[in-house]
Amino acid sequence: MTFASGPVRVRVPATSANLGPGFDALGLALTLHDDVAAEVTPGGVTVTVAGEGAGELPADERHLVVSAMRAAFDALGGQPAGLAVECVNRIPQARGLGSSSAAIVAGVLLARALVADGERLLDDGAVLRLAAQIEGHPDNVAPCLLGGFTVAWTEPSGARAVSLPVADGVRPTVFVPAERGLTSVARAALPSTVPHGDAASNAGRAALLVHALTAEPALLLPATVDRLHQDYRAEGMPATSALVSALRAADVAAVVSGAGPTVLALSEPPEAFDPGTGWLVLQLGTDMHGARVSRGRLGHAERDPVAAGRKS
């Protein structure tokens, strides 16, 4: 195996999954990004982290970017002697904005870019399948990789996804709380079975949501009604549930972002709307490009989390 000389870098977007009724299937890429660079070294593993997670995330093999790189190198046919990884994180950690998926997609793409002929050995379909296998489901890794609004599903061969254009009237705003949440805890709150009527309702609303997001944003409020997961998780994140209810009462298409506790509004809140204290409000766009790989080290702009949009 031949490894590329010099560093490579990747920019990966935050994502919001489920979008209300599209549980484990629908996702949206947002204009908030992590930048990650890596290069092959003679030995050892070093990881530096700036921004979100600095001083908390591991700086060795345990870092999720590195473990994703290792899985990709295995798929490509061999491991390098050492790695140096630099992460500038802007995606809030453990808030329901796809920080783990961003790390996984970044790691897989960096590994592929560091191997000669890597794109032939591990094509985009294989990247999606591997990233979804590491994450456990494809709803966040798909928009992170492909950009835009994605519909993902799993076949016996692995994950697949399509990316669809987003209508101009979609205006994502995220309300990020200080407290964190764990996907495993949120999933544990879900029942093993649901009423047939609830499943049928979500199927119809998810289908309507595809139309609303791509062609008719005026239908976003009815299209984002969910009966499969949000109510079951409400007790574990009451502030999130209350904010979703308040926004929807103001005719804003608001949902729990992923497993929470962040709230995603797909239509613009009224100017006078006040979420209360403790929420970081970010008005974002839709990232239609998805993950982008380039050669070279991170520049000054990529190394500055605040300059890249991490503001309240």
Residue, then its C-alpha position, 0 to 999 in steps of 0.5 A: m500500500t502506498f500512502a500520500s505524502g503531506p496532509v489532507r483536510v476535510r470539512v464536514p457539516a453538522t446534521s439534523a436527523n429524523l426531522g420529526p416523522g422521518f425516524d432513522a431515515l431523513g436528515l439535513a446538512l447544515t452550514l456549521h462545520d468541523d475542519v479536520a486535517a491528517e497526515v501519515t507519520p513515521g510512528g505514533v498517534t497524536v490528536t489536537v482539538a480546538g473548539e468544541g470538545a477541547g480538553e475533553l476528547p481523547a488525544d490518541e487512538r480512542h478519538l473517534v476520527v482516528s478509530a474511523m480512519r483505522a476502520a477505513f484503512d483496514a477496508l483499504g488494505g493496510q495501516p500507516a505507521g503513525l498519524a497526526v490529526e488536527c481537529v477544529n470543532r464547531i459542531p456542539q458535542a452530544r447535542g443532536l447535531g451529528s458531531s459523532s457522524a461528522a467525526i466518522v465521515a471525516g475519518v473515513l474520507l481522510a483515510r481514503a485521501l491518504v491512500a494512493d488510488g483510495e477512491r477506486l478502492l473505496d468508492d462513495g457508496a462504500v464510504l457511506r456503508l462503512a460510516a453507517q456501520i460505524e455509527g449504527h444507522p445512516d440518518n446522520v452520516a448520509p447528509c454529512l457525506l452527501g449534503g442537502f436533504t437526504v433519505a437513507w435506508t438499509e439493504p442487506s448489503g448496507a446503507r444507501a441514500v439519496s440527496l434531494p434539493v431543498a426549497d428556498g423557503v426552508r430556513p433552519t434555526v437551531f436552539v442549542p442548550a447547555e446540557r448534553g444528551l446521549t443517543s443511547v439514553a434517548r433510544a432507551a426511552l423508546p418502546s419496543t412496539v408502537p400502535h399501528g395508527d402511529a406508524a401509519s401517521n408517521a409514514g404519511r407525514a414523512a412522505l409529506l415532509v419530502h414534498a414540503l422540504t423540496a417543493e412546498p415549505a408552506l406545508l412544513l408545520p403539518a409535515t413535521v408532526d411525529r408520533l413515533h419518538q418525540d413524545y416518548r423522549a419528552e420526559g428526559m428533556p422537558a426544556t426541549s419538549a417545551l420549546v418545541s411546543a412553544l415554537r409549534a404554537a407560534d406556527v413554526a415547524a419545530v422538531v427535536s434535532g436527532a436524539g436531542p436536546t437541540v431543537l431544530a426549526l425548519s421555518e423562521p421563528p417570529e422576530a419577537f419569539d423568545p426561547g428563554t434563557g439557556w439557549l444558543v440560537l444559530q440561524l443556519g443554511t442548508d449545506m448542499h455540498g456535504a463533506r469536502v476533501s482537499r490537500g494541505r494543512l488547515g489555514h488560519a480561517e479553518r483554525d478559528p472556531v469563532a470566525a467560522g460562525r460559532k456565535s450566539 
